[in-house]
Amino acid sequence: MKVTPIKPIMRSFDKDDRADDERKRLELFLRLVEGMDLPPGRLEKVRTEGGAERFHSLKWLDRNMSIRNSSHGNFRQANNLLKMLLKSEYKKRR
């Protein structure tokens, strides 16, 4: 017998917490990539509030951040945060 998981009910206070958590992740990501070799234009688009520009810049960073920065000390942590940010942006677009 196949059992489907119970989905949590989203309440208004949950949405506020999620937005605050996403903002904290974004701030931490931007602090981690400060010393990396990345184009400032892409990072500026990530700083903007939502929209297609942020999503496309995050996708670009996902593809290209490792090219010159894979040996950077904060790369793994920044890459993990980038994946989380991309996932939340993708969910917003649905």
N, C-alpha and C positions, 0 to 999 in steps of 0.2 A: 504494500500500500504506500502510495506516494503522499507525503505530508508537505504542505506548503508552509513556509515560515510566516509567522504573524508579523505584519508590518506595523510599525508604531504610528500612532495618530499624531500628525503635526499640529501643534498648537501655536498660537501667536508668540508665546514666550520662547519656544524652541527656535523659531526663525530668527529672533533677536540674538540668541546665543550663537547660532551658526554664523551669522554675519560678523559678530565680534571675533569668533574664532578664526574665520577666514581673513579678517583684517590683520590679526596677530601673525598668522602664517605668512601673509604677504610682507609684513614689516620684517620678520625674521629672514625671509628669503632675500629681500633686498639688502639687508645687512650682511648676509653671508656672501653675496656675489660682488660686494664692493671691490675687493682686490682682484677679481677675475678679469680676464681679457674679453669683455663683451661690449658690443656697440651701445653707446649711451642712448641712442634713439629707441632701441628696443626696450631698454629698462624704463625709459620715460613713458612709453606706451603701456607698460605693465603697471606703472603707478597710477594711471588714469582709472577712473571709476567704471568698471565693467565695459560692456560693448564688444563689438567684433574686433576692435583693435587689440584689446587685451588678450582675447582668446588666440588670435593669430600670432601675437608676439610670444605668448607662452608656448604655442606649438613650435615656433621657430627656435626658441631657447631649448626646448626638449630635443630637437633634432641636432642643434649645433653647439650647445654649451660644452659638450665633452671634447670637441675637436682640439681646442687649445687649453682647456682647463681640467683635463682628467687627472692631472697630477697635483692639482691644488688641494690643500688640506681640508677645505670645507666642501669639496665637490659632492661627496656622497650625501651629506645632509641636505645640501641645496637641491640636489637632484630628487631626493625623496619629497621635499617640500614642493618642488615644481610639479611632480606627479599628482600630489594632493590638490594643488591649485588648479591644475588642468581638469581633474575630475569634477571639481565643484563648478568650474566654468562650463564644462560640457553639460552638466545637469541643469544649469540655468538656461541653456540654449534650447533644451527640450520642451 
